[in-house]
Structure formats: C-alpha cells, structure tokens
C-alpha cells in the first residue's frame, strides 16, 4: 500500500461513541482470568454525522486484563469506524466511553478550586491548562522527534515553573523567589540524576510503554535520558509546591512584621522549610508506592527477600525516583528561604548583591 493510499484510508477513519445493544461472545476463549479472541458488538452510534446508525464492531481481546474490556448491552463505548461513500464499512471497539465522566470530575475539581481559592483558583486553573498544553503539544512531540531529552526537559520545566508561579503569585518578589528556588532544585535534581543514573545501570526501559515505543520503531530515542527526564518531571511539581509554600509564608511574615531583618526572615524560612520537607519526602514515597501497590503485594505473597527486591530493575528505578526527587526537594527549601529573605528585604528601586554581610543584618 502506498503512502498516499494509507493517508486516504486513515482520513476515512473516525472516532465516535455508541451504545451497545447486543453482543456475541461465541468467539471468546477463556485463558485463565483473561480472555482471548474477539467479541462482536452491535452498536448504535450516539454522535457525529452517523448518529442513530447501527453497526457491528469487533472487540479484539488479547488476554491482557489491564487493557482488554468485555462489553455488555447498555455500555457506551468509543468506536473507530471506517467510512466509504458515507457508508460504514468497518468498525472496531476501542474502549469504554469515559470522557463525559472525566469532564464531570474535572468540572467538580475546577468548581471546588475556584470556590475555595477564588481569583487564585482561577489563575491556578489557567496555569493547569497551560501546563497541559505545553506538555501535550510541545514537549512530547519534540521528544518523539528525537530532541535531547534532558536539555528539552530542563527548558520546558523552567518555562512551566515561570508560567505557573507567575500566574498564581504574579511578578512579585515572593513569586520570583519561588521561581528561582524551583530552578535551583531542578538543577540539583538534574546533577544528582546524571551522577547516580549510570551507577544504577537502569538503561531507561523501566518507564511504562517503553517497550511499546521500541516495537513501534522508535530506535532513535535515548530511553535512558527519557527516564532521567521522567525523574526530573516527577520532582518538578513538588519542587514548585515547596518553593511557593516557603516564599509565600515568608512574604506573609514580612507583611506582618515589616521591620524584620534579613537574617531573622531567612531563619523563619528555614523553619518553615523543615516543616514542609518533613512530610514531603514521605508523600513522594507513598505516591510512588501507590502506583506499584500490586507489585509490592506480589513480593510479599511470594516471600521475596528484601535483598532480591531492592536489586530488581523495576524496584531500583522507583527507589532512584524517590531518593533523587527527595534530595532535590531538600535543596529547594533552603535555596528559596535565602533568595526570598534577600528579595523581600531589598529596598524598592535598588538591587542588592547577596553577600554574607547582608544575610547577617
């Protein structure tokens, strides 16, 4: 098939939703807890130019419980249909249609955020959408095109940090302190990732769907550096959170006590940072453990030794993520405290160079 005919065929494929009215399971073979074969589903299309039309859709099953879905009448599903001369010539079931519930859940999140945080909530929502757009339309396509993962990731995360922090806090002194503190944390995380990454000998194939990308022909990608980029990306959100917590708290202290000295203000920032860091490291551990809960259950059920567990490639990759991310966060709090203390006490219209004497005042 030529490239032109392939493009024409793909152009005739459309994604629509539909409701299952009947199923034929005669071609399904049970394979343990899973199933293989295919299910024939008769579906009435719910949207688009073909709304109301009835078609038969094939639902391919590969025995993968995490991917396969077996439908029953009444289910609303997503279909890929092929159209020729306004007639549906082929249809395939893709997934259960969950988009409407996802939109409802997002609406609940947006309303709760705005009701609590008001104007700041609206700004946070805008920064959330902007970050999603940058990641989806710029960052990921450039990674797929073979751009160097680490320089690209660092540039994108610095840009996102600037957008998110300035959207929420504005171009204020504590906003700039939070941004600079975040950049310091990202820099420390990157250095630690590069230093310890080769020693762990992980090769980058521990990230989900890495093998799928490789099978699809992405041999030009540097999967080890993509793994490093994922570590950096995962730590960036918490870094921004800590930096903003410290700088905003110090700004509030400065507003309540305008006469506070730089040294005392920085000490207050260190105290705040210690409290935040005390829970953040555990938060990272619980977040990553939650993603691999079933894997941990398998290890416990099999009585696998701790030595064997911590040396497994997949587990070592998660240990690497947690510890590198946590150490990077440790750098964010003191860096933000020092920067915020200097910026918040700097006189308007004058730029002060950070010196030891300045900190001691």
VOMAR-867166 format. One record per residue (C-alpha): residue number from 1; z, x, y. Coordinates in pm, 1 decimal. Layout:
! residues N
<site n="NUM" pz="Z" px="X" py="Y"/>
...
! end
This chain:
! residues 361
<site n="1" pz="0.0" px="0.0" py="0.0"/>
<site n="2" pz="-98.1" px="136.5" py="339.2"/>
<site n="3" pz="141.6" px="181.7" py="627.2"/>
<site n="4" pz="-39.6" px="-90.5" py="823.7"/>
<site n="5" pz="-11.6" px="-345.5" py="542.5"/>
<site n="6" pz="355.7" px="-256.1" py="491.4"/>
<site n="7" pz="428.3" px="-321.0" py="859.4"/>
<site n="8" pz="238.2" px="-651.6" py="839.5"/>
<site n="9" pz="439.5" px="-757.4" py="534.1"/>
<site n="10" pz="769.3" px="-663.6" py="698.7"/>
<site n="11" pz="666.1" px="-857.9" py="1007.9"/>
<site n="12" pz="634.2" px="-1171.9" py="790.1"/>
<site n="13" pz="990.1" px="-1139.8" py="662.2"/>
<site n="14" pz="1253.7" px="-1341.1" py="849.3"/>
<site n="15" pz="1627.9" px="-1384.5" py="807.7"/>
<site n="16" pz="1757.6" px="-1741.9" py="818.3"/>
<site n="17" pz="2065.1" px="-1926.0" py="698.3"/>
<site n="18" pz="2064.3" px="-2208.9" py="447.5"/>
<site n="19" pz="2284.6" px="-2431.2" py="232.8"/>
<site n="20" pz="2276.0" px="-2403.9" py="-146.5"/>
<site n="21" pz="2210.8" px="-2742.2" py="-310.6"/>
<site n="22" pz="2176.8" px="-2629.2" py="-673.4"/>
<site n="23" pz="2189.5" px="-2312.2" py="-884.6"/>
<site n="24" pz="2051.7" px="-2191.0" py="-1216.9"/>
<site n="25" pz="2276.3" px="-1934.1" py="-1388.5"/>
<site n="26" pz="2083.3" px="-1910.1" py="-1715.2"/>
<site n="27" pz="1961.1" px="-1557.3" py="-1640.1"/>
<site n="28" pz="2308.4" px="-1417.2" py="-1564.1"/>
<site n="29" pz="2468.7" px="-1189.7" py="-1823.3"/>
<site n="30" pz="2839.5" px="-1120.5" py="-1801.1"/>
<site n="31" pz="2922.4" px="-748.2" py="-1800.2"/>
<site n="32" pz="3297.6" px="-713.6" py="-1813.7"/>
<site n="33" pz="3440.1" px="-857.9" py="-1494.6"/>
<site n="34" pz="3099.2" px="-836.6" py="-1326.5"/>
<site n="35" pz="2759.3" px="-987.1" py="-1391.8"/>
<site n="36" pz="2401.7" px="-861.4" py="-1412.1"/>
<site n="37" pz="2065.6" px="-1035.6" py="-1393.6"/>
<site n="38" pz="1972.1" px="-1288.1" py="-1131.4"/>
<site n="39" pz="2072.4" px="-1632.4" py="-1014.6"/>
<site n="40" pz="1820.6" px="-1888.5" py="-895.3"/>
<site n="41" pz="1948.4" px="-2086.9" py="-597.5"/>
<site n="42" pz="1774.6" px="-2385.9" py="-441.7"/>
<site n="43" pz="1844.9" px="-2372.2" py="-69.2"/>
<site n="44" pz="1780.7" px="-2596.1" py="231.5"/>
<site n="45" pz="1714.4" px="-2381.8" py="540.3"/>
<site n="46" pz="1952.1" px="-2455.4" py="829.3"/>
<site n="47" pz="1786.7" px="-2285.9" py="1128.9"/>
<site n="48" pz="1465.6" px="-2148.1" py="1272.6"/>
<site n="49" pz="1113.1" px="-2299.2" py="1260.4"/>
<site n="50" pz="1160.8" px="-2373.8" py="889.1"/>
<site n="51" pz="1477.0" px="-2581.3" py="935.2"/>
<site n="52" pz="1502.8" px="-2856.2" py="674.9"/>
<site n="53" pz="1263.7" px="-2693.1" py="428.7"/>
<site n="54" pz="1370.0" px="-2639.2" py="70.3"/>
<site n="55" pz="1303.7" px="-2313.6" py="-113.6"/>
<site n="56" pz="1410.5" px="-2128.6" py="-427.6"/>
<site n="57" pz="1585.6" px="-1796.1" py="-363.7"/>
<site n="58" pz="1656.5" px="-1519.4" py="-612.1"/>
<site n="59" pz="2007.3" px="-1371.4" py="-606.7"/>
<site n="60" pz="1997.5" px="-1029.8" py="-775.6"/>
<site n="61" pz="2318.9" px="-915.5" py="-947.4"/>
<site n="62" pz="2384.7" px="-551.2" py="-1036.4"/>
<site n="63" pz="2735.1" px="-571.5" py="-1181.6"/>
<site n="64" pz="2893.7" px="-441.3" py="-862.0"/>
<site n="65" pz="3190.9" px="-660.7" py="-774.9"/>
<site n="66" pz="3214.8" px="-514.5" py="-426.3"/>
<site n="67" pz="2853.4" px="-608.4" py="-344.1"/>
<site n="68" pz="2744.3" px="-899.0" py="-566.7"/>
<site n="69" pz="2805.1" px="-1265.6" py="-486.5"/>
<site n="70" pz="2751.2" px="-1564.5" py="-716.1"/>
<site n="71" pz="2687.7" px="-1884.8" py="-523.6"/>
<site n="72" pz="2777.7" px="-2247.3" py="-590.2"/>
<site n="73" pz="2633.8" px="-2565.2" py="-438.6"/>
<site n="74" pz="2759.2" px="-2614.3" py="-83.4"/>
<site n="75" pz="2771.1" px="-2243.1" py="3.3"/>
<site n="76" pz="2599.2" px="-2140.7" py="325.0"/>
<site n="77" pz="2409.9" px="-1816.8" py="269.8"/>
<site n="78" pz="2182.4" px="-1573.1" py="450.6"/>
<site n="79" pz="1824.3" px="-1561.0" py="323.1"/>
<site n="80" pz="1533.0" px="-1323.4" py="364.3"/>
<site n="81" pz="1214.2" px="-1528.0" py="347.6"/>
<site n="82" pz="853.5" px="-1410.1" py="339.1"/>
<site n="83" pz="607.7" px="-1633.0" py="522.3"/>
<site n="84" pz="230.4" px="-1655.8" py="484.3"/>
<site n="85" pz="33.4" px="-1908.5" py="693.5"/>
<site n="86" pz="357.1" px="-2087.9" py="783.1"/>
<site n="87" pz="440.9" px="-2129.4" py="414.7"/>
<site n="88" pz="744.2" px="-1968.6" py="248.7"/>
<site n="89" pz="604.4" px="-1757.7" py="-34.9"/>
<site n="90" pz="918.3" px="-1572.5" py="-139.5"/>
<site n="91" pz="1291.1" px="-1590.0" py="-69.8"/>
<site n="92" pz="1588.3" px="-1376.5" py="-158.2"/>
<site n="93" pz="1958.8" px="-1445.4" py="-112.0"/>
<site n="94" pz="2133.3" px="-1168.9" py="81.4"/>
<site n="95" pz="2496.2" px="-1263.4" py="145.9"/>
<site n="96" pz="2730.2" px="-1548.6" py="219.7"/>
<site n="97" pz="2674.2" px="-1651.7" py="581.8"/>
<site n="98" pz="2990.9" px="-1537.3" py="758.4"/>
<site n="99" pz="2858.5" px="-1485.8" py="1109.7"/>
<site n="100" pz="2988.7" px="-1815.1" py="1250.2"/>
<site n="101" pz="3344.7" px="-1740.5" py="1136.1"/>
<site n="102" pz="3318.1" px="-1387.0" py="1269.3"/>
<site n="103" pz="3218.2" px="-1525.9" py="1609.7"/>
<site n="104" pz="3508.4" px="-1771.2" py="1599.9"/>
<site n="105" pz="3751.7" px="-1491.1" py="1515.0"/>
<site n="106" pz="3608.6" px="-1276.0" py="1794.9"/>
<site n="107" pz="3649.0" px="-1569.0" py="2035.5"/>
<site n="108" pz="4015.9" px="-1603.9" py="1932.9"/>
<site n="109" pz="4062.6" px="-1231.2" py="1994.5"/>
<site n="110" pz="3890.9" px="-1248.3" py="2334.5"/>
<site n="111" pz="4089.4" px="-1556.3" py="2446.5"/>
<site n="112" pz="4422.5" px="-1406.2" py="2334.7"/>
<site n="113" pz="4338.7" px="-1078.8" py="2509.7"/>
<site n="114" pz="4244.6" px="-1249.7" py="2835.0"/>
<site n="115" pz="4542.0" px="-1489.8" py="2829.4"/>
<site n="116" pz="4786.1" px="-1201.3" py="2788.8"/>
<site n="117" pz="4626.1" px="-923.2" py="2991.8"/>
<site n="118" pz="4424.8" px="-1138.3" py="3236.1"/>
<site n="119" pz="4199.7" px="-917.1" py="3450.2"/>
<site n="120" pz="4279.7" px="-608.7" py="3244.0"/>
<site n="121" pz="4198.5" px="-811.3" py="2933.2"/>
<site n="122" pz="3854.8" px="-895.4" py="3074.0"/>
<site n="123" pz="3799.5" px="-527.2" py="3152.6"/>
<site n="124" pz="3912.6" px="-428.6" py="2803.1"/>
<site n="125" pz="3673.0" px="-680.6" py="2652.4"/>
<site n="126" pz="3385.9" px="-539.7" py="2859.8"/>
<site n="127" pz="3469.9" px="-184.2" py="2752.1"/>
<site n="128" pz="3488.2" px="-300.0" py="2388.7"/>
<site n="129" pz="3136.5" px="-445.0" py="2408.1"/>
<site n="130" pz="3006.9" px="-138.1" py="2594.4"/>
<site n="131" pz="3151.1" px="95.3" py="2330.3"/>
<site n="132" pz="2993.9" px="-112.1" py="2052.1"/>
<site n="133" pz="2657.9" px="-96.3" py="2229.3"/>
<site n="134" pz="2671.8" px="281.0" py="2275.9"/>
<site n="135" pz="2763.5" px="337.6" py="1911.4"/>
<site n="136" pz="2506.8" px="97.1" py="1767.5"/>
<site n="137" pz="2207.2" px="159.2" py="1993.6"/>
<site n="138" pz="2250.6" px="527.0" py="2085.0"/>
<site n="139" pz="2494.4" px="717.7" py="1864.6"/>
<site n="140" pz="2392.4" px="600.6" py="1517.1"/>
<site n="141" pz="2011.8" px="610.5" py="1579.8"/>
<site n="142" pz="2040.8" px="967.6" py="1708.3"/>
<site n="143" pz="2245.2" px="1068.7" py="1403.2"/>
<site n="144" pz="1975.8" px="923.2" py="1179.5"/>
<site n="145" pz="1709.9" px="1113.4" py="1374.0"/>
<site n="146" pz="1886.4" px="1438.8" py="1284.4"/>
<site n="147" pz="2070.9" px="1517.7" py="1608.1"/>
<site n="148" pz="2351.8" px="1773.6" py="1570.3"/>
<site n="149" pz="2649.4" px="1550.3" py="1476.8"/>
<site n="150" pz="2930.0" px="1744.7" py="1647.0"/>
<site n="151" pz="2778.0" px="1802.9" py="1994.9"/>
<site n="152" pz="2643.0" px="1446.8" py="1992.7"/>
<site n="153" pz="2979.7" px="1303.5" py="1885.7"/>
<site n="154" pz="3172.6" px="1500.4" py="2144.5"/>
<site n="155" pz="2933.7" px="1393.6" py="2421.9"/>
<site n="156" pz="2942.6" px="1027.7" py="2315.5"/>
<site n="157" pz="3322.1" px="1020.3" py="2281.7"/>
<site n="158" pz="3372.7" px="1182.8" py="2622.2"/>
<site n="159" pz="3135.8" px="924.3" py="2771.0"/>
<site n="160" pz="3309.8" px="635.8" py="2592.5"/>
<site n="161" pz="3651.6" px="764.2" py="2697.9"/>
<site n="162" pz="3536.5" px="772.3" py="3058.9"/>
<site n="163" pz="3387.0" px="422.5" py="3037.9"/>
<site n="164" pz="3682.4" px="264.8" py="2858.6"/>
<site n="165" pz="3960.6" px="428.2" py="3059.1"/>
<site n="166" pz="3792.2" px="380.7" py="3396.7"/>
<site n="167" pz="3705.1" px="21.0" py="3313.6"/>
<site n="168" pz="4067.7" px="-57.5" py="3234.5"/>
<site n="169" pz="4253.1" px="170.0" py="3479.1"/>
<site n="170" pz="3983.3" px="226.1" py="3741.4"/>
<site n="171" pz="3912.5" px="555.8" py="3914.5"/>
<site n="172" pz="4283.1" px="610.1" py="3974.9"/>
<site n="173" pz="4497.0" px="918.0" py="3932.8"/>
<site n="174" pz="4663.3" px="794.8" py="3616.8"/>
<site n="175" pz="4322.5" px="688.4" py="3486.0"/>
<site n="176" pz="4182.8" px="1036.7" py="3541.2"/>
<site n="177" pz="4493.2" px="1186.6" py="3380.7"/>
<site n="178" pz="4442.9" px="968.7" py="3073.7"/>
<site n="179" pz="4076.7" px="1069.3" py="3055.1"/>
<site n="180" pz="4147.6" px="1441.6" py="3086.4"/>
<site n="181" pz="4432.2" px="1417.4" py="2834.6"/>
<site n="182" pz="4197.7" px="1243.0" py="2589.7"/>
<site n="183" pz="3935.5" px="1515.7" py="2635.2"/>
<site n="184" pz="4199.3" px="1781.5" py="2565.5"/>
<site n="185" pz="4297.5" px="1600.1" py="2245.1"/>
<site n="186" pz="3935.0" px="1568.6" py="2133.8"/>
<site n="187" pz="3879.5" px="1938.3" py="2197.1"/>
<site n="188" pz="4185.8" px="2031.0" py="1990.5"/>
<site n="189" pz="4074.8" px="1796.6" py="1710.5"/>
<site n="190" pz="3726.8" px="1949.6" py="1705.4"/>
<site n="191" pz="3863.0" px="2305.7" py="1686.7"/>
<site n="192" pz="4101.9" px="2213.4" py="1404.1"/>
<site n="193" pz="3825.7" px="2028.3" py="1217.7"/>
<site n="194" pz="3593.2" px="2327.9" py="1229.9"/>
<site n="195" pz="3868.4" px="2573.8" py="1135.6"/>
<site n="196" pz="4008.8" px="2386.4" py="836.0"/>
<site n="197" pz="3694.3" px="2199.6" py="732.6"/>
<site n="198" pz="3529.2" px="2482.1" py="540.5"/>
<site n="199" pz="3855.5" px="2570.7" py="364.5"/>
<site n="200" pz="3882.9" px="2219.2" py="219.6"/>
<site n="201" pz="3531.4" px="2254.5" py="71.7"/>
<site n="202" pz="3456.1" px="1881.9" py="101.4"/>
<site n="203" pz="3079.9" px="1907.7" py="173.1"/>
<site n="204" pz="3088.0" px="1576.5" py="358.9"/>
<site n="205" pz="2990.9" px="1348.5" py="68.8"/>
<site n="206" pz="3324.7" px="1165.2" py="73.1"/>
<site n="207" pz="3227.1" px="925.2" py="351.6"/>
<site n="208" pz="3121.1" px="576.6" py="231.5"/>
<site n="209" pz="2747.8" px="528.1" py="162.5"/>
<site n="210" pz="2670.1" px="899.9" py="199.2"/>
<site n="211" pz="2504.9" px="894.5" py="-143.2"/>
<site n="212" pz="2304.4" px="587.3" py="-44.5"/>
<site n="213" pz="2169.6" px="766.4" py="262.8"/>
<site n="214" pz="2078.2" px="1065.2" py="50.0"/>
<site n="215" pz="1897.3" px="849.7" py="-207.6"/>
<site n="216" pz="1701.1" px="686.2" py="74.9"/>
<site n="217" pz="1563.0" px="1027.0" py="170.9"/>
<site n="218" pz="1799.0" px="1145.8" py="446.1"/>
<site n="219" pz="1787.8" px="1506.3" py="320.9"/>
<site n="220" pz="1758.1" px="1637.4" py="676.2"/>
<site n="221" pz="2108.4" px="1518.8" py="769.8"/>
<site n="222" pz="2407.4" px="1754.1" py="780.2"/>
<site n="223" pz="2655.7" px="1542.6" py="584.6"/>
<site n="224" pz="2939.4" px="1790.8" py="625.1"/>
<site n="225" pz="2916.1" px="1773.8" py="1003.6"/>
<site n="226" pz="2874.0" px="1395.3" py="986.1"/>
<site n="227" pz="3206.0" px="1387.9" py="800.0"/>
<site n="228" pz="3359.2" px="1605.8" py="1070.7"/>
<site n="229" pz="3215.6" px="1368.0" py="1332.1"/>
<site n="230" pz="3377.1" px="1074.7" py="1148.8"/>
<site n="231" pz="3714.8" px="1251.9" py="1168.8"/>
<site n="232" pz="3665.0" px="1304.9" py="1541.1"/>
<site n="233" pz="3554.7" px="945.9" py="1593.4"/>
<site n="234" pz="3850.6" px="809.8" py="1399.1"/>
<site n="235" pz="4101.4" px="1005.6" py="1606.6"/>
<site n="236" pz="3944.0" px="925.3" py="1945.0"/>
<site n="237" pz="4074.4" px="569.3" py="1971.2"/>
<site n="238" pz="4434.9" px="668.5" py="1908.3"/>
<site n="239" pz="4394.2" px="961.4" py="2149.7"/>
<site n="240" pz="4287.3" px="724.9" py="2428.6"/>
<site n="241" pz="4575.0" px="492.7" py="2342.5"/>
<site n="242" pz="4838.0" px="766.8" py="2365.6"/>
<site n="243" pz="4688.5" px="916.0" py="2681.5"/>
<site n="244" pz="4688.2" px="578.1" py="2855.8"/>
<site n="245" pz="5042.2" px="498.3" py="2737.4"/>
<site n="246" pz="5176.7" px="822.9" py="2878.9"/>
<site n="247" pz="4982.5" px="820.6" py="3206.5"/>
<site n="248" pz="5042.0" px="450.1" py="3280.7"/>
<site n="249" pz="5415.8" px="488.6" py="3213.6"/>
<site n="250" pz="5433.9" px="793.3" py="3437.9"/>
<site n="251" pz="5244.5" px="606.0" py="3708.5"/>
<site n="252" pz="5497.0" px="322.9" py="3687.7"/>
<site n="253" pz="5781.7" px="574.0" py="3720.4"/>
<site n="254" pz="5611.8" px="727.6" py="4024.0"/>
<site n="255" pz="5571.2" px="385.3" py="4184.4"/>
<site n="256" pz="5938.1" px="301.6" py="4129.2"/>
<site n="257" pz="6056.1" px="644.3" py="4242.8"/>
<site n="258" pz="5809.2" px="785.3" py="4496.3"/>
<site n="259" pz="6041.3" px="1080.1" py="4565.2"/>
<site n="260" pz="6041.6" px="1206.5" py="4205.4"/>
<site n="261" pz="5946.5" px="1574.1" py="4169.5"/>
<site n="262" pz="5659.6" px="1705.3" py="3961.4"/>
<site n="263" pz="5880.9" px="1877.5" py="3707.7"/>
<site n="264" pz="6100.5" px="1571.6" py="3656.2"/>
<site n="265" pz="5795.3" px="1347.4" py="3627.9"/>
<site n="266" pz="5640.4" px="1573.8" py="3363.2"/>
<site n="267" pz="5968.5" px="1576.8" py="3171.4"/>
<site n="268" pz="5963.1" px="1195.2" py="3175.5"/>
<site n="269" pz="5606.7" px="1208.9" py="3046.0"/>
<site n="270" pz="5714.6" px="1437.4" py="2761.0"/>
<site n="271" pz="5993.9" px="1193.8" py="2670.0"/>
<site n="272" pz="5751.0" px="901.0" py="2667.3"/>
<site n="273" pz="5502.1" px="1102.4" py="2462.8"/>
<site n="274" pz="5760.6" px="1188.2" py="2198.9"/>
<site n="275" pz="5842.9" px="818.8" py="2151.1"/>
<site n="276" pz="5476.1" px="722.7" py="2118.9"/>
<site n="277" pz="5389.8" px="1011.0" py="1885.1"/>
<site n="278" pz="5691.9" px="928.5" py="1666.4"/>
<site n="279" pz="5518.8" px="613.1" py="1539.3"/>
<site n="280" pz="5150.4" px="701.0" py="1588.3"/>
<site n="281" pz="5135.5" px="961.1" py="1310.0"/>
<site n="282" pz="5277.3" px="709.4" py="1062.7"/>
<site n="283" pz="5036.3" px="446.7" py="1197.5"/>
<site n="284" pz="4742.9" px="669.4" py="1106.2"/>
<site n="285" pz="4883.3" px="725.4" py="757.3"/>
<site n="286" pz="4927.0" px="351.8" py="697.2"/>
<site n="287" pz="4583.7" px="270.9" py="839.5"/>
<site n="288" pz="4405.1" px="516.4" py="610.1"/>
<site n="289" pz="4622.1" px="424.7" py="310.8"/>
<site n="290" pz="4535.3" px="58.7" py="361.9"/>
<site n="291" pz="4168.2" px="139.8" py="321.8"/>
<site n="292" pz="4231.9" px="307.3" py="-14.4"/>
<site n="293" pz="4511.7" px="87.5" py="-146.8"/>
<site n="294" pz="4336.1" px="1.4" py="-473.6"/>
<site n="295" pz="4258.6" px="368.7" py="-536.8"/>
<site n="296" pz="4628.3" px="454.2" py="-497.5"/>
<site n="297" pz="4716.5" px="168.5" py="-734.0"/>
<site n="298" pz="4482.2" px="315.5" py="-997.4"/>
<site n="299" pz="4651.1" px="655.4" py="-969.3"/>
<site n="300" pz="4996.7" px="504.6" py="-1010.2"/>
<site n="301" pz="4885.6" px="284.6" py="-1301.6"/>
<site n="302" pz="4736.2" px="585.1" py="-1483.4"/>
<site n="303" pz="5037.4" px="804.4" py="-1416.6"/>
<site n="304" pz="4821.9" px="1067.5" py="-1247.2"/>
<site n="305" pz="5018.9" px="1374.4" py="-1141.3"/>
<site n="306" pz="5072.2" px="1445.4" py="-771.5"/>
<site n="307" pz="4905.3" px="1786.2" py="-809.2"/>
<site n="308" pz="4591.2" px="1629.7" py="-950.5"/>
<site n="309" pz="4588.9" px="1354.2" py="-685.9"/>
<site n="310" pz="4612.4" px="1581.8" py="-379.8"/>
<site n="311" pz="4336.8" px="1809.0" py="-514.3"/>
<site n="312" pz="4089.8" px="1526.2" py="-572.4"/>
<site n="313" pz="3796.5" px="1539.7" py="-333.7"/>
<site n="314" pz="3837.0" px="1185.4" py="-203.0"/>
<site n="315" pz="4212.0" px="1216.3" py="-152.0"/>
<site n="316" pz="4179.9" px="1559.3" py="8.9"/>
<site n="317" pz="3930.5" px="1412.2" py="255.1"/>
<site n="318" pz="4180.3" px="1144.4" py="360.6"/>
<site n="319" pz="4462.3" px="1400.0" py="387.5"/>
<site n="320" pz="4229.7" px="1603.5" py="607.3"/>
<site n="321" pz="4159.5" px="1299.1" py="828.4"/>
<site n="322" pz="4525.0" px="1204.4" py="866.8"/>
<site n="323" pz="4659.6" px="1551.1" py="939.6"/>
<site n="324" pz="4377.1" px="1666.1" py="1167.9"/>
<site n="325" pz="4395.1" px="1339.2" py="1358.5"/>
<site n="326" pz="4773.4" px="1356.6" py="1388.1"/>
<site n="327" pz="4773.7" px="1717.5" py="1511.4"/>
<site n="328" pz="4506.3" px="1627.0" py="1765.6"/>
<site n="329" pz="4724.2" px="1339.9" py="1887.9"/>
<site n="330" pz="5016.9" px="1578.4" py="1925.7"/>
<site n="331" pz="4806.8" px="1770.4" py="2177.8"/>
<site n="332" pz="4718.1" px="1458.1" py="2378.5"/>
<site n="333" pz="5069.6" px="1358.8" py="2485.8"/>
<site n="334" pz="5188.3" px="1688.3" py="2645.9"/>
<site n="335" pz="4845.3" px="1756.3" py="2798.1"/>
<site n="336" pz="4841.3" px="1410.7" py="2957.4"/>
<site n="337" pz="5200.6" px="1447.8" py="3077.1"/>
<site n="338" pz="5125.6" px="1777.0" py="3256.4"/>
<site n="339" pz="4798.6" px="1653.8" py="3407.0"/>
<site n="340" pz="4946.0" px="1320.7" py="3515.8"/>
<site n="341" pz="5254.0" px="1487.3" py="3666.3"/>
<site n="342" pz="5035.2" px="1712.2" py="3880.7"/>
<site n="343" pz="4781.7" px="1446.5" py="3981.7"/>
<site n="344" pz="5036.2" px="1175.2" py="4059.0"/>
<site n="345" pz="5237.4" px="1408.5" py="4284.1"/>
<site n="346" pz="4936.9" px="1563.6" py="4458.3"/>
<site n="347" pz="4915.6" px="1469.1" py="4825.4"/>
<site n="348" pz="4622.0" px="1246.6" py="4925.4"/>
<site n="349" pz="4323.4" px="1442.7" py="5050.3"/>
<site n="350" pz="4446.3" px="1770.9" py="4908.5"/>
<site n="351" pz="4359.4" px="1933.3" py="4579.7"/>
<site n="352" pz="4636.7" px="2131.9" py="4419.8"/>
<site n="353" pz="4573.3" px="2403.2" py="4168.9"/>
<site n="354" pz="4810.5" px="2365.7" py="3871.9"/>
<site n="355" pz="5049.6" px="2660.2" py="3878.8"/>
<site n="356" pz="5385.0" px="2738.0" py="3728.1"/>
<site n="357" pz="5548.0" px="2710.0" py="4070.8"/>
<site n="358" pz="5400.1" px="2363.5" py="4118.5"/>
<site n="359" pz="5546.4" px="2242.7" py="3789.6"/>
<site n="360" pz="5889.8" px="2379.6" py="3877.3"/>
<site n="361" pz="5915.2" px="2185.5" py="4205.5"/>
! end
